[in-house]
Amino acid sequence: MIIRWIGQSGYIIKTAHTEIIIDPYLSDVVNRVAGRERLVEAPIDPKEIKADAVICTHNHLDHLDIDAIAEMDKSLLYITTYDGEEKLKSLGCTNIRACREGDSLLIRDVEITAVHAKHTVEAIGVILKAEGVTLYFSGDTLYDEELFSIAAFQPDVTFICINGKLGNMNVDEAVETAGKIGAKINVPNHYGMFASNTEDPEKFTGRMNNGFIMEFDREYQVSSNSGMVVMK
């Protein structure tokens, strides 16, 4: 499995047969709407996306990017909340699967399950299982003890928000939550995109024996061998 961080809470996940994109923020729409300029260039042209599924964990511009989606293939499978479904329909998307917590679907060799998130709007986290590895993506979420139940999925890698603003956990809360979930590897995200809404990822990884900082726009291989999960 190959994972690439494309900024904020956005990832591209590739297995031998499938490509999934989560929360791709690929435009400068937040700057256009709210005056918050992106700090890094978009690593992908939205017109070039040919994924098997695009997941938007909720209807906020840095997760459901209306300017990028306007340029993307409208026939792609979009997975989102019911609130997000209405926005995607308004953008002309024709193949939408709306999910609530507990809903699951299979995209070729990838099993996707919507899990709990507590945010300022309807939101989901995502469990993704493929090639013997289980990943948890928090999306945007406030601290909530209900998140601890995600431990039941036994994720190998957790990707968790740390910025502590606008409906997200801060570093202290993310450290506690990640510790309760108990993944083998814990990756901080939702930083480094906007000057007014960022955090130092080392504040998170420095307090966890299994913290891991991903470089922006670099591919990492995640593999499982005899119970050992490696990310390199």
N, C-alpha and C positions, 0 to 999 in steps of 0.2 A: 504494500500500500504506500502511495506517495501522498504527502500532505504539503501544501504550499499556503503560507499566510499571505493574504493580499491586503492586509490592513484592517484596523478596527476589529470587528468580530468576523471578518471574512476569510474563508478558506476554500481551497480547491482540494478535493479528495479524489484520488484516482486508484482504482483497483485494476486488475488485469482486464476487466470487461466493462467497467462503469466509471463515469465521471459525475461527481456531485459537487455543486457549488453552494456554499452557505453564506448568506448575508453579504453579497458582493456590493461594496460601495465603490463605484467606478467613475463617478462624475464629480462635479463640484457643486451639487445642488444645495448642500447645507450652506455654502457660502452665498449662493444666489438667494436663498430664502431667509437665512438667519445671520448672514455676515460672518460666518466662520470658515475661513479658508483652509483647505486641506494642506497638510504639511509635506505629504509625499505624493509623487505622481502616480496616477492610476496605472497599475502594471499590465492591464489588459484592455483592449478595445472591446466594448460591449458587443459590437457587431460580429466579433469573431467567436463568441461563446456558442458552443455546440454541445453542452452538457446533457446528460440524461435526466437531470433534475436540478432545479434551482430552488433552494430553501430560503425563504424570508421569514425569520423568526417572529417578526412583528412589523407593524405599520409605522415605522419611523424612518426618516429619510436616509439615515446611514445604514439601514438594514433592508428596507424596501426602497431602493434608489429609483425614483420615478424618472429621472433624466436618463439613467443608464438603461432601464427597462424599456423606455420608449425607443431605444435603438436596438434592442435585443430581439431575437426570433420570438414572436408571440405564440408560436405553436409548441415551444418547449414546455415541459411539465414544470409547473410552479407549485411548490408546497408552502403553505402559509397558514395563518390563523383565519378565522371567519371575517374578522375586520380587514385583514390584509387581502382576502379574496375580493372584497368589494373594490378596493383600490386597484388591484390587478385587472379586474374586469374593465374598469374605467380607462385603463391604459391599452385595452385591446387584446389582452391575453385570453387565450381560448381553451387552455388545458390546465385547469387549476384544481388542486386537491387541498381543501381546507381541513385543518386538523385541530383537535383539542387534546389536552393531556390524556395519554393512554392510547391514542390512536397509533396504529402501525401500518406500514406498507412495505412491500418488497420491490426494489428497483433492480432488476437483474440479480446480481449477487450481493446487493447491499440491503440490509434490513434497517429501516428507519422507524424510530418510535418518538413521538412527541411526549415530552416530560414537563414537569412543573417549572414555571417561572413566575415571579411576582414583579410586575413592572408597572409603569404608569398607564399603559394600555394593555389590551389583550396580547399575551405573549406566550411563547413556548420555548423550552430548551429542546435539545435533540440528542438522542442516543443513536449512534450509527455503528452497526456491526458488519464486518466483512473480513474475510481472509484471516480468521482467527483472532481478530483484534476488536475491542469494544471502545468506542470513543464517546465522550460526553462533551457537548457544546452548550454552555450555559445561556448563550445569547445575552440579552440584557435582563438582569434580575436584581432586585433588592435582596438583602439578607432575609432568610425565612427558614426556620427549622425544618419545614417540609422538604427543603432541598436535600436534607441529610438522607432521605429515603432513596435517593438515587444510588446510594451504595448497593442497593439490592441488584442493580444491573452489573455490578462488579466491573466498572470501567477500567480499562488499562491506562487511558490517557484522558485527563480532564483539561478543557480549554475554558478558562473562567475569567469573567470581567473583574477588574480591580480599580476602576477609576474613581468610584465613590461619589459620583455626581449624576444628576438627571436620571435617577431611578436605578442606580447600580450599586453593588456592594463596594465598600472601600477595602483597602488591603487587609486590615485586621479581620474583617468579616469574610473575605475570600480565603484567607489562610485557615480560619476555623472551618468554613464550609468544605474546602478541599480536604482538610484533615479528616472530617467526618465521613466524606465520601470514600476516601481511601484509595484513590487511583495510584498506580505505580509511577506515573509521570504526571506532573501538573504544570500547565502552560498558562501564563497570564495573557490576557488580551484586553482590547478596548482602551488602548492608549496609543499615543504617537500620531494621531490623525489630526487633532485640533489643539491649538495652543491653550485654549481655555478649558479643555476637558481631557486631561492626560494624567499620567502617573509614571513613576519610576518602577519598571518591572522588577528590578533587583530588590526592592522592598518586599516583594512577594517571594521571589525565589530564594532570597537570603535567609528566609525563615522556614524553608522547607527542604528536607534532605533530598527530595525528588523533584525540585523545581527545575524548569527548563525554559529558557528564553529562545524563541524562534526568531531568526533573522527575517526581515521583511523581504518578500518575493524570492525566497529560496526554497527549493524542494528538499523535503526530508523523507527518508524511508522509515516506515514504522513496520516492524515485523515481530512475530511471536515465535519463539522456539523453546520448547520444553518449559513453558510457563514464564519465560523471561521475555519481556517486551523491550525492544531496543528502538530508539529514535535517533537517527544520525543523518 
